[in-house]
Amino acid sequence: MARPDTSEVASPSLFLLLSELRVGAEAAQHLLRGLSVRGLPRGRGEPVMVIPGFGASDVNTAALRRALNQLGYEAVGWGCGRNMGMRPQVRDRLAQSLRSLCEERGQKVTLIGWSLGGVFAREMARHQPQCVRRVFTLGSPFNGHPNANNLVKLFGLMNPKMRGTPDLDGFRRRIPAPPVPCIAIHTKSDGIVAWQCSVETEGAQIENVEVRGTHFGLPLNPQVLRVIAERMSADAA
């Protein structure tokens, strides 16, 4: 699947934005059933770091990490509190955490980033590819246009120094995938990020995978867990 034209991508429609309310049903289903690992391939202790989306924290990715741990991986959170955007101290802490995890486990680390967390994960892999086995992004806005999402105004309020005209040159420099295997998981019913902006240009180490569901529900989505488990198992085989 080639990357779609993203030259003029708009934010998701009001209909799709309102459709994000379905996350309540997704959360209720999770409370009833949890993220089942039944029938999924198991891991071999590989370290995994899960990075939350904008406004979220490790609490919001706990279910996904718990399921990965049940499958035999060593999944940890990012440990930086609530994700309010990239700051120098956050960047430095993530870089150090990645190096430490890689050195302590004696293995490269799989990075899983939800939404803005996926943007962070790609940049971590770009700057420290020797520490990263692969990157999974979940509905992450790394392509198209930086304003093609419904959180840009809130992000601006939380990051006043970044208000005004977006840094398009910097954004475009980050569009190419880092030099590690990248799996971009996206949903076309995403009401927060235009789905076209969450898709990589495919290559030898690149894959785009579509799932059903909401943007907010991606960390609770059984299809997402299956994709992650199957790709990690295939790579280890």
PEQUI-V447155 format. One record per helix or strand of 2 or more residues. SS is the DSSP state (a for helix, b for strand). FROM is the first residue (numbers start at 1). LEN is the number of residues. Records with the same first field share a line. If there is no record, write none. Layout:
# PEQUI-V447155
SS = FROM-LEN ; FROM-LEN
This chain:
# PEQUI-V447155
a = 14-20 ; 58-13 ; 88-18 ; 116-12 ; 129-3 ; 152-7 ; 160-3 ; 168-6 ; 195-4 ; 218-3 ; 222-15
b = 47-5 ; 74-3 ; 109-6 ; 132-7 ; 181-6 ; 206-5
